[in-house]
Amino acid sequence: MSKRNTVIDLFCGCGGLSQGFIDAGYKISLGIDKWKDAIETFNFNHKDSKGIVADLLELNPVTVSENEKIDEVDVIIGGPPCQGFSIAGKRIIEDERNQLYKTFVNFVEHFKPKAFLMENVPNIMSMGKGAIRNQIIKDFENLGYKVSHQILLASDYGVPQNRKRAFFVGLKNGSEFKFPIPTTTNNKVTSEEAISDLTEHTVNDGTPYMHKYKSSFQKQMRNGNKFIFNHQITEHKEKTIEIIAMVPDGGNYKNLPKELHETRKVNIAWTRLNSQKPSFTIDTGHRHHFHYEFNRVPTVRESARIQSFPDDFIFQCSKTSQYKQVGNAVPPVLAKVLAETIKNYL
Ligand SMILES: C[S@@+](CC[C@H](N)C(=O)[O-])C[C@H]1O[C@@H](n2cnc3c(N)ncnc32)[C@H](O)[C@@H]1O
């Protein structure tokens, strides 16, 4: 059997990005995140990997190599939170807010993987009129990597969600990485195709599916699995149910009588999924987005489907925490396409 490529996932969360790499045949040697709940889910689902709870501001790669006995790693992946980037002129300032990004750079410098994949919010490309993006490229070029970058739309790659994310891929062998060509631009997976086999009401963990799958995406997510997990509905107040019942499939607060427009002070309020389109970007559980048909927010399982997590990926800890873990993740199906493409260069 050929040796699997090894990966370290930094800021791994519950492991959406890792899941895609596992599905593409990689071995995740190590996942690191400071959030205990996310690591609990990571370890529950990635039995062949090791997730550790640690603050990456305080952990250096030398200690990781020694403690975890990792000398070699083929790929380093991860999404360091970079919202607080600050720059002076064209340089990223070495202040605390940028240290998490610097940690990612330090890991690449220490382990010298054949490739790295860094994920981030799309506006990282335009921050400081592109200065941040250019500095990121330069930092990795200084370590000997050829860097490509692109913003990808998840729904172009078989994910039922219009989620955009920025990706940087670096290759040590000097090849230029070409991002995967979109596969589903003209036949996007819709919200209905994603979740229509899941019931209106709560299903206890471990209950067999009530319906047969109704789309090829549902079949793909079930992946031979027989039981439902994380499908406990949110019980809304009577008033909330009354209001959302007035919003049609794909509608929002504009479909409500004028006097109700201001009931929630955000412009994304009272939005229903559109059954015939991919979902908008799901959040971390703010409860503003509702099911296209049922008068409730999507369950954790429905959100996980929209993120393309397979049904046998089971989220741990409280429901609030589960929504956050799901909403934070890179969609595994998109991650898998990237992982497969990277493999061609290793
Ligand atoms: C966007 S989420 C990562 C999602 C993950 N890539 C996935 O696909 O599931 C960012 C993660 O960074 C973690 N994080 C933030 N600051 C950190 C730190 N100082 N040390 C370790 N992890 C940190 C958060 O707990 C969060 O889980």
The ligand as an SDF file (V2000), in Angstrom:
LIG
                    3D

 27 29  0  0  0  0  0  0  0  0999 V2000
  -12.5040   29.3300   11.1980 C   0  0  0  0  0  0  0  0  0  0  0  0
  -12.2200   28.2960   12.5610 S   0  0  0  0  0  0  0  0  0  0  0  0
  -11.4280   26.9040   11.8120 C   0  0  0  0  0  0  0  0  0  0  0  0
  -12.3390   25.9580   11.1230 C   0  0  0  0  0  0  0  0  0  0  0  0
  -11.6540   24.7200   10.6010 C   0  0  0  0  0  0  0  0  0  0  0  0
  -10.6300   25.0050    9.6360 N   0  0  0  0  0  0  0  0  0  0  0  0
  -12.6720   23.7500    9.9770 C   0  0  0  0  0  0  0  0  0  0  0  0
  -12.6660   23.5840    8.7750 O   0  0  0  0  0  0  0  0  0  0  0  0
  -13.4770   23.1610   10.7320 O   0  0  0  0  0  0  0  0  0  0  0  0
  -10.8720   29.0630   13.3900 C   0  0  0  0  0  0  0  0  0  0  0  0
  -10.4140   28.3380   14.6400 C   0  0  0  0  0  0  0  0  0  0  0  0
   -9.2800   29.0200   15.1840 O   0  0  0  0  0  0  0  0  0  0  0  0
   -9.2710   28.7380   16.5680 C   0  0  0  0  0  0  0  0  0  0  0  0
   -8.3570   29.6550   17.2530 N   0  0  0  0  0  0  0  0  0  0  0  0
   -8.4590   30.9980   17.3870 C   0  0  0  0  0  0  0  0  0  0  0  0
   -7.4180   31.4790   18.0900 N   0  0  0  0  0  0  0  0  0  0  0  0
   -6.6190   30.4250   18.3990 C   0  0  0  0  0  0  0  0  0  0  0  0
   -5.3990   30.2780   19.1270 C   0  0  0  0  0  0  0  0  0  0  0  0
   -4.7900   31.3220   19.6910 N   0  0  0  0  0  0  0  0  0  0  0  0
   -4.8610   29.0420   19.2720 N   0  0  0  0  0  0  0  0  0  0  0  0
   -5.4890   27.9660   18.7310 C   0  0  0  0  0  0  0  0  0  0  0  0
   -6.6480   28.0400   18.0440 N   0  0  0  0  0  0  0  0  0  0  0  0
   -7.2250   29.2520   17.8810 C   0  0  0  0  0  0  0  0  0  0  0  0
  -10.7150   28.8840   16.9550 C   0  0  0  0  0  0  0  0  0  0  0  0
  -10.9860   28.2160   18.1760 O   0  0  0  0  0  0  0  0  0  0  0  0
  -11.4490   28.2760   15.7590 C   0  0  0  0  0  0  0  0  0  0  0  0
  -11.7970   26.9440   15.9980 O   0  0  0  0  0  0  0  0  0  0  0  0
  1  2  1  0
  2  3  1  0
  2 10  1  0
  3  4  1  0
  4  5  1  0
  5  6  1  0
  5  7  1  0
  7  8  2  0
  7  9  1  0
 10 11  1  0
 11 12  1  0
 11 26  1  0
 12 13  1  0
 13 14  1  0
 13 24  1  0
 14 15  1  0
 14 23  1  0
 15 16  2  0
 16 17  1  0
 17 18  1  0
 17 23  2  0
 18 19  1  0
 18 20  2  0
 20 21  1  0
 21 22  2  0
 22 23  1  0
 24 25  1  0
 24 26  1  0
 26 27  1  0
M  CHG  2   2   1   9  -1
M  END
$$$$
